[in-house]
C-alpha cells in the first residue's frame, strides 16, 4: 500500500486584491458671509466622499440649538450632488436672531455631517416694537356754530360747523412711518412725529344739519409698510338758537347761544373804508350777530381769528381790531372795529 502525501505553501495559493473599504462622506463648514437682518450665505466643502459618489448634499438650519446633527435637526436646504465646495443662501430670517446649522453629504453608506456652526443676523431696520401703538384720546368739542352765509369747505358752503380737537398718544414712534387718524375713508398724519407723546390737531366737520356727528379712529403705517388701525371715538353736538342754548359732545360741558344784541362799528382815521377785513367783519356781525359760549362758569366769544374774549353777563363794548398803515415808518392811517353786545347768564 502506498501512501502519497503532498504539501502546499502560501505562495502556491492564487493571489487576491483586498477590497477597498468605503465610508460615509466627510464634510466641513466655512464661515458664513453676506449676513443681513434677513439672509445669510452658507458655505461648506466635502473633504472626503467616502469612496462612493455623493448623491445628496446641503445644509440643515434651526433657530433653536442643535445638540446632535441629524437629517431632521433643522430646515433642509438641498444643494444637489457631487463632491467639492457648495453654497446656499438662506432667506426670510428674523433680525437679531442666532441661527445654528450643519452641512451634510450622503452616499451609499449614509449621511455624513459637519460640526455645528452658528451666526447671528443683523438688527432689522424695519423692526416693529410689540409695544408700538397709536391711541386716540377722547374727542374735545370746541364749538358748534351757525352762519346764514355758510361756512366754506372746499368750495361748498354749509350753515353748520362743529370744531373739535383730536389728540393721539404715540408709543414707540420709531416703529411708525406715519401716525395720525382716520375719518371715514380719509386719513391724516402728523408731519412732526419725532418722539413719543401726545399730538393734537384742530379739526372741523361741516353739515347742512344742526346735529353733527363724527367718528374718528387712530391710524398709521408701520415702517415695514403694514397698516395700523387703533381705537375709535365718536363726538356729536347740536346747534340750538335763542335761549335754549347749544349742547353736545360727550363731555357736555360747553353750551352756547346767540347774543341778545350785537352792534359793530368801523372807525378810520380818515373815514376811508379801504380796510376790507374790517368792513367785512362789521357787516357780518351786524347781520348775523355773534355767539356766546359757556365753559363751566366762564363765558366767552370768538373773533374771526378764533381768539377767545372772556366776558361777563350784561353789556359789553370793546375795541377788538385796529390796523395801521405806514409810509417811511410813519403812521398814515388807522382803522378800528368796535363790538358791542349784551347777554344774560345761561
C-alpha positions in Angstrom: 0.0 0.0 0.0 1.4 3.2 -0.9 0.7 6.5 0.8 1.2 9.6 -1.2 1.5 12.8 0.6 1.5 16.3 -0.8 2.3 19.7 0.8 1.3 23.3 -0.1 2.5 26.6 0.8 1.0 30.1 1.0 3.0 31.1 -2.1 1.2 28.5 -4.1 -2.3 30.0 -3.3 -4.0 32.1 -6.0 -3.3 35.9 -5.5 -6.3 38.2 -4.5 -6.5 42.1 -4.3 -8.0 43.3 -1.0 -11.4 45.1 -1.3 -11.1 48.8 -0.5 -13.2 50.0 2.5 -15.8 52.7 2.0 -17.4 55.1 4.5 -19.8 57.9 4.9 -18.7 61.3 3.4 -16.8 63.8 5.4 -17.9 67.5 5.2 -16.8 70.8 6.8 -18.2 74.3 7.1 -16.7 77.6 6.2 -17.6 80.9 7.9 -20.9 82.3 6.6 -20.9 85.5 4.6 -23.2 88.2 3.3 -25.1 88.2 6.6 -28.0 90.7 6.8 -31.1 91.1 9.0 -33.0 88.5 6.8 -30.5 86.4 5.0 -27.0 84.8 5.0 -24.8 82.8 2.6 -23.7 79.4 4.0 -20.6 77.6 2.6 -19.2 74.1 3.0 -16.9 71.5 1.4 -16.9 67.7 1.0 -13.4 66.8 2.1 -13.8 63.0 1.5 -16.6 61.3 -0.4 -16.0 58.1 1.5 -15.1 56.1 -1.6 -18.6 56.5 -3.1 -20.4 59.0 -5.2 -22.1 61.8 -3.2 -25.8 61.7 -4.2 -27.1 64.5 -1.9 -25.7 67.4 -0.1 -26.8 70.6 1.7 -27.5 72.3 5.0 -29.8 72.0 8.0 -30.6 75.2 9.8 -32.5 76.0 13.0 -33.2 79.0 15.3 -33.0 76.6 18.3 -29.7 75.0 19.4 -28.7 71.8 17.6 -27.4 69.2 20.1 -26.8 66.3 17.8 -26.6 66.5 13.9 -29.2 64.5 12.1 -31.2 64.9 8.9 -34.1 66.2 11.0 -32.3 68.7 13.2 -33.3 71.7 11.2 -34.9 73.1 8.0 -33.2 71.4 5.0 -31.5 73.4 2.2 -30.6 71.0 -0.6 -27.5 71.8 -2.8 -27.6 69.0 -5.3 -25.0 66.3 -5.5 -21.3 65.7 -6.2 -18.0 66.4 -4.3 -16.2 69.7 -3.7 -17.5 73.1 -2.3 -21.2 74.1 -2.2 -23.1 77.1 -1.0 -26.7 78.1 -0.2 -28.3 81.5 0.6 -30.9 81.2 3.3 -33.6 83.9 3.3 -36.6 85.1 5.3 -34.7 85.0 8.6 -35.5 87.1 11.6 -33.4 90.1 12.6 -31.1 90.0 15.7 -31.5 86.2 15.9 -28.9 83.5 16.4 -29.1 80.5 14.0 -27.5 77.1 14.2 -26.6 74.9 11.2 -24.7 71.8 10.0 -23.8 70.8 6.5 -24.3 67.2 5.3 -23.4 64.9 2.4 -24.9 61.4 1.6 -23.5 58.4 -0.3 -24.5 54.7 -0.3 -23.1 54.3 3.3 -25.4 57.1 4.7 -25.1 60.7 5.8 -22.0 62.4 7.0 -22.3 65.7 9.0 -20.1 68.7 9.7 -19.7 70.1 13.2 -22.3 72.5 14.5 -21.8 76.2 13.4 -23.8 79.4 14.1 -24.3 83.0 13.2 -26.4 86.0 14.3 -28.4 88.1 11.9 -28.2 91.9 11.9 -30.8 94.1 13.5 -33.9 94.7 11.3 -34.0 98.4 10.4 -37.8 98.0 9.9 -38.4 96.2 13.2 -41.8 97.0 14.8 -41.9 97.0 18.5 -44.5 94.8 20.2 -45.4 97.8 22.3 -45.9 100.3 19.4 -49.3 101.9 19.5 -51.3 105.0 18.5 -54.1 105.6 21.0 -56.9 108.1 20.2 -57.9 110.2 23.1 -61.4 111.4 23.8 -62.5 114.0 21.2 -62.8 117.5 22.6 -65.6 119.7 21.4 -64.6 123.3 20.9 -67.8 124.8 19.4 -70.7 124.3 17.1 -71.6 127.4 15.0 -74.2 128.6 12.6 -73.8 131.0 9.7 -76.6 132.2 7.4 -74.0 133.0 4.8 -72.5 129.5 5.2 -69.0 128.2 6.1 -66.9 127.4 3.1 -65.4 123.9 2.9 -63.7 123.1 -0.3 -65.9 125.4 -2.3 -69.1 124.3 -0.8 -70.9 126.3 1.9 -72.6 124.7 4.9 -74.7 126.5 7.5 -73.3 124.5 10.5 -69.8 123.8 11.6 -68.6 121.7 14.5 -65.0 122.5 15.7 -63.1 120.0 17.8 -59.7 118.7 18.8 -58.2 115.3 18.0 -55.4 114.0 20.2 -53.4 110.8 19.7 -50.9 109.3 22.1 -47.9 107.7 20.2 -45.8 104.9 21.8 -42.6 103.6 20.2 -42.7 106.2 17.4 -39.7 104.7 15.5 -42.0 101.8 14.6 -44.2 104.1 12.5 -43.7 105.6 9.1 -46.8 107.7 9.6 -49.0 108.3 12.7 -52.4 110.1 12.6 -56.1 109.4 12.4 -58.9 108.4 10.1 -62.3 109.8 9.5 -64.5 107.7 7.2 -62.1 106.9 4.3 -59.9 109.9 4.6 -56.6 109.8 6.6 -54.5 112.5 8.2 -51.0 112.1 9.5 -48.7 114.4 11.6 -45.5 115.5 10.0 -43.5 116.0 13.2 -43.7 112.7 15.0 -40.2 112.7 16.3 -40.8 111.4 19.8 -43.4 109.5 21.9 -46.2 111.6 23.3 -49.4 113.5 22.5 -50.1 115.1 19.1 -53.1 117.4 18.7 -55.0 118.6 15.6 -57.7 121.2 15.3 -60.5 119.8 13.0 -63.9 120.9 11.8 -66.9 119.0 10.3 -69.5 120.8 8.2 -73.1 119.9 7.7 -76.5 121.0 6.5 -78.0 119.6 9.7 -77.9 121.3 13.0 -76.8 118.0 14.6 -73.3 116.9 13.6 -71.6 113.6 14.5 -68.1 112.4 13.7 -66.4 109.1 14.2 -62.6 109.1 14.4 -60.1 106.2 14.5 -56.4 106.2 15.3 -54.5 105.2 12.2 -50.9 104.8 11.0 -48.4 103.0 8.8 -45.6 100.8 10.3 -42.1 101.2 9.0 -42.5 97.7 7.4 -45.4 99.0 5.3 -48.2 97.4 7.2 -51.3 99.3 8.2 -52.2 100.2 11.8 -55.8 100.8 12.9 -56.5 101.5 16.5 -59.4 102.6 18.7 -62.4 104.7 17.7 -64.0 107.7 19.4 -67.3 109.4 18.5 -68.4 113.0 19.1 -71.8 114.7 18.4 -73.2 118.1 19.0 -76.4 120.0 18.2 -76.8 123.7 17.5 -79.9 125.4 19.1 -80.7 129.1 18.5 -82.0 131.5 21.1 -82.1 131.0 24.8 -82.3 127.2 24.6 -78.5 127.1 24.1 -76.3 124.6 22.3 -75.4 121.4 24.0 -73.4 118.5 22.6 -70.4 116.4 22.7 -69.6 113.5 25.0 -68.3 115.9 27.7 -71.4 118.0 27.7 -69.6 120.9 29.3 -69.9 123.5 26.5 -73.1 125.4 25.8 -73.8 128.5 23.7 -76.4 130.9 22.5 -76.7 133.9 20.3 -76.0 137.3 21.9 -79.2 139.2 22.7 -77.9 142.3 20.9 -74.9 142.8 18.6 -73.6 146.0 17.1 -70.3 146.6 15.3 -68.8 149.9 14.1 -65.9 150.7 11.8 -63.8 153.8 12.5 -61.0 155.0 10.4 -58.7 158.0 10.9 -59.8 159.4 7.5 -63.2 157.6 7.2 -61.8 155.6 4.3 -63.3 152.1 4.1 -60.3 150.7 2.4 -59.8 148.0 5.1 -61.8 145.1 3.6 -61.2 142.9 6.6 -62.6 145.5 8.9 -65.7 146.3 6.8 -66.4 142.6 6.2 -66.2 141.9 9.9 -68.5 144.7 10.8 -71.1 143.7 8.1 -71.1 140.1 9.2 -71.6 141.0 12.9 -74.4 143.4 12.2 -76.2 140.9 10.1 -75.7 137.7 11.9 -74.6 138.7 15.4 -72.3 136.5 17.4 -72.4 133.5 19.6 -71.6 133.4 23.3 -70.1 130.2 24.7 -70.1 128.9 28.2 -67.5 126.5 29.5 -68.0 125.7 33.2 -68.7 129.1 34.8 -66.8 131.1 32.2 -68.3 133.0 29.2 -66.5 134.0 26.0 -66.9 134.8 22.3 -64.5 134.2 19.5 -63.4 136.7 16.8 -62.5 135.9 13.2 -59.1 134.7 14.3 -60.7 132.3 16.7 -59.3 134.2 19.6 -61.4 133.8 22.8 -62.6 137.0 24.5 -63.9 136.3 28.0 -66.8 138.3 29.2 -69.4 138.6 32.0 -73.2 138.6 31.6 -74.6 142.1 30.9 -73.4 144.7 28.4 -70.1 144.6 26.6 -68.3 147.1 24.4 -64.7 147.0 23.3 -62.3 147.8 20.6 -61.4 144.5 19.0 -59.2 145.2 16.0 -57.1 148.0 14.9 -54.9 148.4 11.7 -52.2 150.8 10.9 -50.8 151.8 7.5 -47.2 153.1 7.3 -45.1 155.1 4.8 -41.4 155.5 5.7 -42.1 154.3 9.2 -44.8 156.9 9.8 -48.4 156.0 10.6 -50.7 157.5 7.9 -54.0 155.7 8.6 -55.5 153.8 11.5 -58.7 151.7 11.5 -60.7 150.3 14.4 -63.5 147.9 14.9 -65.7 148.3 18.0 -68.0 145.5 19.0 -71.0 145.9 21.4 -73.5 143.4 22.6 -75.3 142.2 25.7 -76.4 138.8 27.0 -77.8 137.3 30.2 -76.5 134.3 32.1 -77.5 130.9 30.9 
